[in-house]
Amino acid sequence: MHECKTSPPCGILLHPPTLSSKCGRRGADKEIAQMLSILNSYKPRVIGLDLFRDKSNSADAELAPVWRENPNLIGVEVALNPKQSFNVKPPPELPPERVGFADTIVDPDGKLRRSLIASKTYTGELKYSLSLRLAQFYLHEQGIEFAHGSRSYPQPFRTISLRDILIIKLILIGFAIAS
């Protein structure tokens, strides 16, 4: 068991370059499970695992218990492609509230200029991004709950806002808010 000499980290995001440098090119499931066990010994508030494992029937034996036994672990999926065969399902052991999508919108010139935080799939299911799921989990531990907001002009979709909640929290702790 590793002992942390400083305060625990608030969050950790593991993605392919990190994993390949520590666990080989593909990141063997056994090594990933060991790494997650070591990371959890430091008691981070949340761990985001930006790693695709399209195993819709069951995760590998080494990773399945890790998904189930670590409630602070958020996984990833690709969910917004109209062609279902291009989507990548999350590990079946993760409940939907512990999964975020990694889909992006690339402009016609090939540049990535914006990031989605929520979107409906082509079947109408509302999904949230990995970054939003991580923020949601972290803020929940701070007593800040996730809420849907609305825009001041009509839209065919709902937006998500933490602004009002954060402003109230800041006022309560004595910060002045300038408009």
VENFENNOR-V269181 format. One record per helix or strand of 2 or more residues. SS is the DSSP state (h for helix, s for strand). FROM is the first residue (numbers start at 1). TO is the last residue. If there is no record, write none. Layout:
ss:SS from:FROM to:TO
ss:SS from:FROM to:TO
//
This chain:
ss:s from:11 to:15
ss:h from:16 to:23
ss:h from:29 to:41
ss:s from:46 to:50
ss:h from:61 to:69
ss:s from:73 to:78
ss:h from:84 to:86
ss:h from:96 to:98
ss:s from:99 to:101
ss:s from:118 to:120
ss:s from:126 to:129
ss:h from:130 to:141
ss:s from:148 to:149
ss:s from:159 to:160
ss:h from:163 to:172
//
